Amino acid sequence: MMIAVGAVYWILIAGTRQHALIPGRLQSVVELAYEFVAGLVRDNAGKEGLRYFPLVFTLFLYIFMGNMLGMFPLPFGFTFTSHIIVTFTLAIGVFLGVTALGFALHGTHFLHFFVPQGAPKVMLPLLVPIEILSYCVRPISLSVRLFCNMMAGHTMLKVFASFVVGMGVFGVLPLAFMVAFTGLEVLVAFLQAYVFAILTSIYLHDAVHLH
């Protein structure tokens, strides 16, 4: 996890050190990542949500780097985002932070978020508990989605890799599948970081704008 923090920090510092008018490759990567996440936050949390862009940007890069580190055959290396305690800690942090933000911005009026607009008053005793329950399971769904996808994908890669080694010279075909699966897993690593970031932005939108 510390390696992921250090790698993200180094990439950002090295990519923005020169501020070249015609960016190099590393600067282009950093600028693309910045614009991509900024657009994501703007589209899902509104302009008011851009003040929380550093949080979403940090989460996206940290999770993506954690997902990618498991792709490298490093000694004692593993994908820490495939551990539920890590993903749940990130998710509960987002959940508590967004809830605290909602109360900080709106006070007790934030509780109106759990009252569906236009719902008949006679249905509120049934609908409000459902809304509260669906809100409280957010950290569970957010963490389990990331955990399951990374654990399943990386486990599959390890299983196929053992086939390649065990079959020796006859492992050419499994090796070709490994290359294809590795490319797919890189895409999954990006998509899971993207999903975590976009859901965080949606939760921020709910806290800032309520309904």
Buried (B, 14 or more C-beta within 10 A) or exposed (E): EEEBBEBBEEBBEEBBEEEEEEBEEBBEBBEEBBEBBBEBBBEBBBEEBBEBBEBBBBBBBBBBBBBBBBBEEEEEEEBBBBBBEBBBEBBBEBBEBBBEBBEEBBEEEBBEBBBBEEEEEEEBEEBBEEBEEEBEEBBBEBBBBBBBBBBEBBEEBEEBBEBBEEEEEEBEEBBEEBEEBBEEBBEBBBEBBBBBBBBBBBBBBBBBBBE
